Amino acid sequence: MTIEEFEEIVKETIENLPELIKQKLDNVVFIVQDYPDEDELKKSKSNKYNLLGLYTGIPLSRRGTNYGMYPAMPDRIFIFKANIERLCKNENELKKKIREVVLHEIGHYLGMSEEEVRRALKER
């Protein structure tokens, strides 16, 4: 799958979120790259080839009233294309996994713990 096709699935996933969730996406960027770099790896407990996505920033649930009073760097959600592609056998699996990873990382952006995110994804 080309990078453009992959990014389009990420974009569609975001566009198809419930309006209530989309309205909460503020000061966050989505970045697709093949693998995490050294900085991203330091923020995770995975290795370069196992990490599918990563959220970095201040979760929405922890932003105080001072947030936004001063310029703040955008939070970042990384989606690691090569690692996701390696797990999938066909395009249908790939699309499903991309959506799952995007939703998983948005869950962390919203302030959900790993357990809460996994439970929410299982229930959908």
C-alpha positions as MATLAB code, in Angstrom:
seq = 'MTIEEFEEIVKETIENLPELIKQKLDNVVFIVQDYPDEDELKKSKSNKYNLLGLYTGIPLSRRGTNYGMYPAMPDRIFIFKANIERLCKNENELKKKIREVVLHEIGHYLGMSEEEVRRALKER';
ca = [
       0.000    0.000    0.000;
       1.339    3.435   -0.840;
       1.895    6.025    1.866;
      -0.909    8.107    0.332;
      -3.391    5.214    0.510;
      -2.342    4.478    4.082;
      -2.724    8.133    5.104;
      -6.141    8.223    3.450;
      -7.343    5.387    5.695;
      -6.047    7.284    8.734;
      -7.886   10.406    7.524;
     -11.126    8.480    6.865;
     -10.951    6.919   10.327;
     -10.730   10.379   11.894;
     -13.501   11.771    9.671;
     -15.809    8.878   10.639;
     -15.430    9.411   14.373;
     -18.541   10.452   16.276;
     -18.916   14.243   16.247;
     -18.440   14.401   20.024;
     -14.977   12.814   19.713;
     -13.963   14.846   16.646;
     -14.747   18.055   18.516;
     -12.291   17.008   21.238;
      -9.386   16.593   18.813;
      -7.559   19.842   19.468;
      -3.886   20.623   18.966;
      -3.026   17.102   17.832;
      -1.367   15.953   14.619;
      -1.294   12.509   13.069;
       2.023   11.374   11.623;
       2.503    8.268    9.490;
       6.020    6.897    9.227;
       7.470    3.438    8.688;
       9.189    2.985   12.051;
       9.616    4.897   15.299;
      12.810    6.881   15.665;
      14.999    6.837   18.765;
      13.015    9.625   20.497;
       9.738    7.777   20.040;
      11.263    4.490   21.199;
      12.402    6.131   24.435;
       8.769    7.023   25.169;
       7.562    3.449   24.725;
       8.402    0.045   26.092;
       8.492   -1.604   22.677;
      11.166   -2.215   20.133;
      11.399   -0.581   16.729;
       9.556   -3.396   14.946;
       6.713   -4.052   17.402;
       5.359   -0.564   17.992;
       2.244    0.092   15.885;
       1.320    3.527   17.171;
       2.318    6.042   19.811;
       0.662    9.041   21.428;
       2.881   11.783   22.851;
       1.622   14.906   24.564;
      -0.654   16.036   27.357;
      -3.804   13.891   27.439;
      -7.031   15.822   27.179;
      -8.092   14.623   30.625;
      -4.968   16.179   32.186;
      -5.106   19.566   30.510;
      -5.781   22.202   33.109;
      -7.330   25.615   32.729;
      -3.903   27.039   31.861;
      -3.596   24.837   28.785;
      -3.639   26.993   25.688;
      -2.884   30.244   27.505;
       0.610   29.959   26.091;
       1.575   28.449   22.773;
       1.746   24.678   23.132;
       3.379   22.271   20.754;
       0.789   19.967   19.207;
       0.344   16.529   20.675;
       1.387   13.841   18.228;
      -0.100   10.515   17.262;
       2.334    8.375   15.319;
       1.123    5.491   13.177;
       3.902    3.120   12.096;
       3.126    1.905    8.599;
       5.766   -0.800    8.084;
       5.036   -2.418   11.446;
       1.299   -2.531   10.778;
       1.793   -3.859    7.242;
       4.040   -6.637    8.538;
       1.177   -8.006   10.668;
      -1.463   -8.095    7.945;
      -2.020  -10.708    5.252;
      -4.304   -8.718    2.977;
      -5.726   -5.259    2.378;
      -8.871   -5.871    4.461;
      -6.800   -6.845    7.500;
      -4.559   -3.854    6.888;
      -7.457   -1.373    6.798;
      -8.931   -2.871    9.970;
      -5.592   -2.737   11.803;
      -4.921    0.882   10.749;
      -8.317    1.915   12.111;
      -7.742   -0.036   15.324;
      -4.358    1.610   15.925;
      -5.701    5.108   15.179;
      -8.614    4.586   17.596;
      -6.267    3.119   20.204;
      -3.997    6.168   20.136;
      -6.949    8.579   20.157;
      -8.061    6.783   23.309;
      -4.722    7.644   24.926;
      -5.074   11.246   23.708;
      -8.446   11.392   25.477;
      -6.758   10.194   28.665;
      -7.668    6.518   28.695;
      -5.285    3.976   30.208;
      -4.038    1.001   28.199;
      -6.617   -1.257   29.874;
      -9.460    1.203   29.234;
      -8.498    1.540   25.567;
      -8.301   -2.219   25.048;
     -11.657   -2.747   26.780;
     -13.327   -0.007   24.716;
     -12.003   -1.428   21.448;
     -13.151   -4.906   22.406;
     -16.668   -3.603   23.099;
     -17.111   -1.834   19.778;
];
